[in-house]
C-alpha cells in the first residue's frame, strides 16, 4: 500500500486526525499510511465539502513536494473551484482545458511530468512543474476532480496514482453528493 510522507523529519509525535490516531514517523524511515489517514478523516462525516476540505489539508500537509492540493466540482458543465490548500487558483475550468479539464473529459486519471508540455495547460501557479488529477465519478457522472500539483518535475508516479485513486474511492463512498452535482437520468 502506498504511504504518505510525514510532516517533519525525525518527528515521532502522535497526532489525532478526527478520531484516527496516527504515529507520524521520520521521512527517512516508516511513513503514515495515506489511505488509512484519509479513512480516519472521513469517518462519521457525510458532507462532501467538509470531507474535501479535510482531504485537501491532509494531502497538502503530508505529501512531500506538493504546492497545491484541492478539488474542483462540476457546475453547469464546467469545473468550479472547491476546497483547496495552496496559492489562489483558477475559479473555473472548461471541460478539456488544462489537466483538470482533460481528466474530467476523459474520465481517467491524468499524470503530467512536465506541465509546460501539456496542451492547453492552465498556469495558476508558475512554480508548478508536475500534476496529477483524479476524476470524481458518482453514478456514472463526473462530479469533479481531485487535483494535486508539485513544484518538482515528474513528482508523481504509479504509487501516487494508486494511493490518490484509493483516497478518491474512499471520499466518494463516504460523501453524500446532491444536486446540482448529481443530475437525474430521464
C-alpha positions as CSV (number, residue, x, y, z in Angstrom):
1,X,0.0,0.0,0.0
2,X,1.3,3.5,-0.8
3,X,2.4,5.6,2.1
4,X,2.5,9.3,2.6
5,X,5.5,11.2,4.0
6,X,5.5,12.6,7.5
7,X,5.3,16.3,8.0
8,X,8.6,16.8,9.8
9,X,11.7,14.9,9.5
10,X,12.5,13.0,12.7
11,X,9.1,13.6,14.3
12,X,7.6,10.9,16.5
13,X,4.8,12.9,17.9
14,X,1.2,11.5,17.9
15,X,-1.5,13.4,16.1
16,X,-5.2,12.9,16.3
17,X,-6.9,13.1,12.9
18,X,-10.6,13.4,13.9
19,X,-10.8,10.0,15.5
20,X,-7.9,8.5,13.6
21,X,-4.8,8.2,15.8
22,X,-1.6,8.0,13.7
23,X,2.0,8.0,14.6
24,X,3.9,10.4,12.4
25,X,7.3,9.0,11.7
26,X,10.5,10.1,10.0
27,X,10.7,10.8,6.3
28,X,13.9,8.7,6.3
29,X,12.1,5.7,7.7
30,X,8.5,4.5,8.1
31,X,5.6,6.6,6.8
32,X,2.0,7.1,7.7
33,X,-0.5,5.2,5.5
34,X,-2.3,7.9,3.5
35,X,-5.3,5.8,2.8
36,X,-5.8,4.9,6.4
37,X,-5.3,8.5,7.4
38,X,-8.0,9.5,4.9
39,X,-10.3,6.9,6.2
40,X,-10.0,8.3,9.7
41,X,-10.7,11.8,8.5
42,X,-13.8,10.8,6.6
43,X,-15.3,8.6,9.3
44,X,-18.6,9.9,10.6
45,X,-18.9,12.8,8.2
46,X,-21.1,12.7,5.0
47,X,-20.8,16.3,3.7
48,X,-18.8,16.3,0.5
49,X,-17.5,19.8,1.1
50,X,-16.3,19.2,4.6
51,X,-14.7,15.9,3.5
52,X,-13.0,17.6,0.5
53,X,-11.7,20.4,2.8
54,X,-10.1,17.9,5.2
55,X,-8.6,15.7,2.5
56,X,-7.1,18.8,0.8
57,X,-5.4,19.7,4.1
58,X,-4.2,16.1,4.7
59,X,-2.7,15.8,1.2
60,X,-1.1,19.3,1.3
61,X,0.4,18.8,4.7
62,X,1.7,15.3,4.2
63,X,2.6,14.7,0.6
64,X,6.3,15.7,0.1
65,X,7.0,18.2,-2.7
66,X,3.3,19.3,-3.2
67,X,2.5,23.0,-3.6
68,X,-1.3,22.7,-4.2
69,X,-4.0,20.1,-3.4
70,X,-7.7,20.5,-3.8
71,X,-11.0,19.8,-5.5
72,X,-13.0,21.2,-8.4
73,X,-16.7,20.4,-8.7
74,X,-18.9,20.3,-11.8
75,X,-21.3,23.2,-12.1
76,X,-23.3,23.9,-15.3
77,X,-20.9,21.9,-17.5
78,X,-17.6,23.3,-16.1
79,X,-15.3,22.7,-13.2
80,X,-15.6,25.2,-10.3
81,X,-13.0,25.6,-7.5
82,X,-13.8,23.8,-4.3
83,X,-11.8,23.4,-1.1
84,X,-8.0,23.5,-1.5
85,X,-4.7,24.2,0.1
86,X,-2.0,26.3,-1.6
87,X,-1.9,29.6,-3.6
88,X,-5.1,31.1,-5.0
89,X,-6.3,29.1,-8.0
90,X,-8.3,29.4,-11.2
91,X,-12.0,29.5,-10.2
92,X,-13.5,28.0,-13.4
93,X,-12.2,25.5,-15.9
94,X,-13.9,24.3,-19.1
95,X,-14.0,20.6,-19.9
96,X,-11.0,19.7,-22.0
97,X,-8.9,22.7,-20.8
98,X,-5.8,22.1,-18.7
99,X,-5.1,18.9,-16.8
100,X,-8.2,19.1,-14.7
101,X,-10.5,19.6,-17.7
102,X,-8.7,16.7,-19.6
103,X,-9.2,14.3,-16.6
104,X,-12.8,15.3,-16.3
105,X,-13.4,14.9,-20.0
106,X,-11.6,11.6,-20.4
107,X,-12.9,10.2,-17.0
108,X,-9.4,8.9,-16.3
109,X,-6.6,9.9,-14.0
110,X,-4.0,12.1,-15.8
111,X,-0.4,12.3,-14.6
112,X,1.7,15.1,-16.2
113,X,5.5,15.0,-15.6
114,X,6.0,18.5,-17.2
115,X,3.0,20.8,-17.2
116,X,4.7,23.2,-19.7
117,X,4.5,20.4,-22.3
118,X,0.8,19.7,-21.7
119,X,-1.5,21.1,-24.4
120,X,-3.9,23.8,-23.1
121,X,-2.2,23.8,-19.6
122,X,-3.7,26.4,-17.3
123,X,-1.0,28.1,-15.2
124,X,-2.4,29.1,-11.8
125,X,1.0,28.9,-10.0
126,X,4.1,29.3,-12.2
127,X,6.1,27.3,-9.7
128,X,4.1,24.1,-10.5
129,X,6.1,21.7,-12.7
130,X,4.0,18.4,-12.5
131,X,0.5,17.5,-11.7
132,X,-1.9,14.6,-11.1
133,X,-5.7,14.8,-11.5
134,X,-8.2,12.1,-10.5
135,X,-11.8,12.4,-11.7
136,X,-14.6,12.0,-9.2
137,X,-17.3,9.8,-10.7
138,X,-20.6,9.1,-9.0
139,X,-23.5,7.1,-10.5
140,X,-21.7,7.3,-13.9
141,X,-21.3,11.0,-13.8
142,X,-18.2,13.1,-13.4
143,X,-18.9,15.4,-10.4
144,X,-15.5,16.9,-10.1
145,X,-11.7,16.2,-9.8
146,X,-9.0,15.9,-7.2
147,X,-6.0,18.0,-8.3
148,X,-2.5,17.8,-6.8
149,X,0.4,20.0,-8.1
150,X,4.1,19.9,-7.4
151,X,7.0,22.3,-7.8
152,X,9.1,19.3,-8.7
153,X,9.2,17.8,-12.2
154,X,8.0,14.2,-12.6
155,X,6.9,14.2,-8.9
156,X,4.0,11.7,-9.3
157,X,4.4,8.0,-10.1
158,X,2.2,4.9,-10.2
159,X,2.3,4.6,-6.4
160,X,0.9,8.1,-6.1
161,X,-1.7,7.3,-8.7
162,X,-2.8,4.2,-6.9
163,X,-2.9,6.0,-3.5
164,X,-4.8,9.0,-4.7
165,X,-7.3,6.8,-6.6
166,X,-7.8,4.9,-3.4
167,X,-8.3,8.1,-1.4
168,X,-10.9,9.3,-4.0
169,X,-12.7,6.0,-3.8
170,X,-12.9,6.4,0.0
171,X,-14.0,10.0,-0.4
172,X,-16.8,9.1,-2.9
173,X,-18.1,6.3,-0.7
174,X,-18.0,8.5,2.5
175,X,-19.7,11.6,1.0
176,X,-23.2,12.5,0.0
177,X,-23.4,14.3,-3.3
178,X,-26.6,16.2,-4.1
179,X,-27.9,18.3,-7.0
180,X,-26.5,20.2,-8.8
181,X,-23.6,17.7,-8.8
182,X,-25.8,14.7,-9.5
183,X,-28.5,15.1,-12.1
184,X,-31.3,12.6,-12.5
185,X,-31.2,10.5,-15.7
186,X,-34.5,10.6,-17.5
